[in-house]
Amino acid sequence: MQTFRWGILGLGSIARKFVADLAHVPGAVLHVVASRDLAKARAFAADFGAAHAVGSYEALTAVPDLDVVYIATPHSEHHAHALLCLRAGLAVLCEKPFTVNAGQAQELITVSQAQGVFLMEAFWTRFFPAVAHALALLKSSTIGEVKHLVADFGGFMPYEPLGRLFNPNLAGGSLLDIGVYPLFLSQLFLGRPTAVAAVAVPAGTGVDLSCAVSLAYAGGATASLASTLAAPLDNQCVLYGTGGQLRLLGPMYAPHGVRVQPLGQAAQDFSYPPPGDGYHYEAAHVQECLAQRLHESPLLPLSSSLELMRLLDTVRQRMGLRYPGEGGG
Ligand SMILES: NC(=O)c1ccc[n+]([C@@H]2O[C@H](COP(=O)([O-])OP(=O)(O)OC[C@H]3O[C@@H](n4cnc5c(N)ncnc54)[C@H](OP(=O)(O)O)[C@@H]3O)[C@@H](O)[C@H]2O)c1
């Protein structure tokens, strides 16, 4: 079996979950873990059995025999950390949101193409079997023509002005952290909207505490999306068609099934429980791409990550939210 040696850059909460799920990926080897703090890296390496632990992200790029790096730092750092790895010739799987804005995303894509190295956004939702099944059901017109999509993601998060969820310097706010999921699903299922409206309620730091987005499409569909750090929502995704309804079961960011209900018929559930949290689906897909020497994923191409960043930029423009360094006040 072909093995793939993974490096992990930034050892926070998502890094722990991702690495735990690597155990479900045949051929995945945890090769090196990198933190800004060497003691933290050593403790993480001991917990998960990594061969190497390093005390800086730069040092990770010098470790031999590394096949791919998973970037798990705050949104504001994705651009710099992905560039660091791409310029060192290393394949990159970068957490969502891909970057802070579309300009940064375009630069990553340009560098990955110039270097001829693999790059993918870690939008794990794309790789759940339930999402593939939902796409197939829509393609076969099981619920007719989709006319409306509802998706939301919310949780109550304690207000910590310096923490990554609320800190403008770390590109905080509900939209980039969790609102990106409803937007991602709207793009996957309905394509590019022709009209975008958005409003936000700011947190004390000025980033969006809550955000509501309305979209319209040339094909006659609309979408209602919401995200908030202020209250738990249903975390659902439902598509309403001329001939019935389709619902992702479980949280829409990690769905474990699909419920389809054609008009006048009983609902039918299809279940796909993951063995762990479900991060292994995206990791296995990256390994398949690397085995085929691809530079991007056919399921989550860079053009769709760029388009999603453009949509996020438009929504932020409508809300009047800019991050430090983006200009315009
Ligand atoms: N796909 C998903 O399900 C999912 C879930 C949660 C989060 N995420 C994404 O993953 C990224 C990280 O989220 P997280 O919840 O893991 O965050 P976290 O717990 O705060 O960890 C982020 C890590 O990034 C590193 N880091 C580098 N520069 C930093 C800075 N200036 N400030 C703070 N930390 C810095 C730190 O690692 P060292 O101290 O080791 O250097 C830190 O532990 C975010 O972009 C988020 O959107 C994805």
The ligand as a MOL file (V3000), in Angstrom:
LIG
                    3D

  0  0  0     0  0            999 V3000
M  V30 BEGIN CTAB
M  V30 COUNTS 48 52 0 0 0
M  V30 BEGIN ATOM
M  V30 1 N -13.2400 21.8160 9.3550 0
M  V30 2 C -13.7280 21.9870 10.5610 0
M  V30 3 O -14.6050 21.2460 11.0320 0
M  V30 4 C -13.1620 23.0630 11.4260 0
M  V30 5 C -13.5160 23.1130 12.7770 0
M  V30 6 C -12.9150 24.0830 13.5740 0
M  V30 7 C -12.0330 24.9840 13.0070 0
M  V30 8 N -11.7450 24.9150 11.6860 0 CHG=1
M  V30 9 C -10.8050 25.8620 11.0810 0
M  V30 10 O -9.5030 25.5540 11.5470 0
M  V30 11 C -8.7750 26.7430 11.8290 0
M  V30 12 C -8.2600 26.6600 13.2590 0
M  V30 13 O -9.3460 26.5400 14.1420 0
M  V30 14 P -9.1780 25.9490 15.6370 0
M  V30 15 O -10.5420 25.9080 16.2050 0
M  V30 16 O -8.3590 24.7290 15.6130 0 CHG=-1
M  V30 17 O -8.3620 27.1490 16.3130 0
M  V30 18 P -7.4350 27.0720 17.6070 0
M  V30 19 O -7.8810 25.9800 18.5150 0
M  V30 20 O -7.3420 28.4560 18.1320 0
M  V30 21 O -6.0190 26.6310 17.0200 0
M  V30 22 C -5.3530 27.3910 16.0470 0
M  V30 23 C -3.8640 27.1090 16.1610 0
M  V30 24 O -3.2190 27.9420 15.1940 0
M  V30 25 C -1.9230 28.2880 15.6720 0
M  V30 26 N -1.7090 29.7340 15.4870 0
M  V30 27 C -0.8380 30.2820 14.6040 0
M  V30 28 N -0.8870 31.6020 14.6320 0
M  V30 29 C -1.8010 31.9320 15.5750 0
M  V30 30 C -2.2890 33.1700 16.0690 0
M  V30 31 N -1.8430 34.3460 15.5990 0
M  V30 32 N -3.2190 33.1420 17.0320 0
M  V30 33 C -3.7050 31.9740 17.4920 0
M  V30 34 N -3.2750 30.7500 17.0640 0
M  V30 35 C -2.3300 30.7410 16.1080 0
M  V30 36 C -1.8190 27.8180 17.1190 0
M  V30 37 O -1.0670 26.6280 17.0630 0
M  V30 38 P 0.4030 26.5120 17.7290 0
M  V30 39 O 0.2800 27.2240 19.0670 0
M  V30 40 O 0.5600 25.0580 17.8520 0
M  V30 41 O 1.3720 27.1530 16.8190 0
M  V30 42 C -3.2370 27.4870 17.4960 0
M  V30 43 O -3.3110 26.4420 18.4260 0
M  V30 44 C -9.7130 27.9100 11.5640 0
M  V30 45 O -9.4170 28.5160 10.3210 0
M  V30 46 C -11.1070 27.2810 11.5060 0
M  V30 47 O -11.9850 27.8890 10.5580 0
M  V30 48 C -12.2810 23.9660 10.8950 0
M  V30 END ATOM
M  V30 BEGIN BOND
M  V30 1 1 1 2
M  V30 2 2 2 3
M  V30 3 1 2 4
M  V30 4 1 4 5
M  V30 5 2 4 48
M  V30 6 2 5 6
M  V30 7 1 6 7
M  V30 8 2 7 8
M  V30 9 1 8 9
M  V30 10 1 8 48
M  V30 11 1 9 10
M  V30 12 1 9 46
M  V30 13 1 10 11
M  V30 14 1 11 12
M  V30 15 1 11 44
M  V30 16 1 12 13
M  V30 17 1 13 14
M  V30 18 2 14 15
M  V30 19 1 14 16
M  V30 20 1 14 17
M  V30 21 1 17 18
M  V30 22 2 18 19
M  V30 23 1 18 20
M  V30 24 1 18 21
M  V30 25 1 21 22
M  V30 26 1 22 23
M  V30 27 1 23 24
M  V30 28 1 23 42
M  V30 29 1 24 25
M  V30 30 1 25 26
M  V30 31 1 25 36
M  V30 32 1 26 27
M  V30 33 1 26 35
M  V30 34 2 27 28
M  V30 35 1 28 29
M  V30 36 1 29 30
M  V30 37 2 29 35
M  V30 38 1 30 31
M  V30 39 2 30 32
M  V30 40 1 32 33
M  V30 41 2 33 34
M  V30 42 1 34 35
M  V30 43 1 36 37
M  V30 44 1 36 42
M  V30 45 1 37 38
M  V30 46 2 38 39
M  V30 47 1 38 40
M  V30 48 1 38 41
M  V30 49 1 42 43
M  V30 50 1 44 45
M  V30 51 1 44 46
M  V30 52 1 46 47
M  V30 END BOND
M  V30 END CTAB
M  END
